[in-house]
Amino acid sequence: MKTNSQVKILMVDDRAENLFALEVILSNESYLCVKADSGMAALEILNLEQSFAIILMDVQMPIMDGFETVKRIRQIEKHKQVPIIFLTANLDTSVNIFKGYQAGAVDYMIKPISPEILKAKVAVFAELYRKTHKLLEQAEQMKKLDSDVTAHKLLSKYSLSLIEASHDPLFAISSEGKITDINNASVKVTGVARDKLIGTHFFEYFTDSEKAREGYLQVFAKGFVSDYPLTIMDSKHTDVLFNGSVYKDDEGNVLGVVIVARDITAQKQMAEREIAGREKELMRIEELERFRKLIVGRELKMIELKREIEELKSRVLY
């Protein structure tokens, strides 16, 4: 892959050895790792209008910690939707994970980082980034076609192979919120035939229909949406992240929205197993600590008893 097609990853940590370790783990010709040794350095890089697929953010940094850095990143319009994963050595997972999500993170990992889990998570977001930009490229290509070609024909002619080859559900939605086109993955995940899906309202196929409706309205309002969480109302209730953008005619009129979903079931299960494992380790540490205190207490009592015996002997003998 050429440099100009590499996916950029911003890594933020005040410790050079940690940045080096992340770079080694993510050593891949498809990735371009950009390093920042402080929250302020990260903000300076992002203000240069560089586009990043994901940001790996250390929590515990001097002057400006990870939480404050993320809050400031979310204030930059072009980076509001960039996925951010917090990295921390703090074992107080429940408090900090909640605080991390409040700040704007989409995921959380506890050090020492598992290389395989990190690579898997980064790969998911990198693929989402590539597919989103591919769709944007397709939309730009559509603008160059004759204005008398309908939006449906444009999407079918220039995106059909990409859409049908994708394992991720994809929906084309009109300004009224009705589905105008789909791929085979959408049929499989909803369990509804293509001819039954087309013409129906997009939000009907999610557990929270109002949230789904708000999601596609955001695309029309802002021009795009990234990593919007929804749950498809299938037999398994599949959790997905939606990415979408509008497509327009030559005169700039919005014709509709293209939305692609990424199944994050495996990612969530992996994260839950990781958290469960950490909690189990913490419980074991607490158990060992209680045992240690018990043993120490008994030893102290034995020392005290021995001292009393010696005192009694000295009184009796002398």
Beta strands, then each sheet from edge to edge (+ up, - down):
strand 1: 7-12
strand 2: 31-36
strand 3: 54-58
strand 4: 84-88
strand 5: 107-110
strand 6: 170-173
strand 7: 179-182
strand 8: 224-232
strand 9: 238-248
strand 10: 254-263
sheet 1: 2+ 1+ 3+ 4+ 5+
sheet 2: 7+ 6- 10+ 9- 8+
end
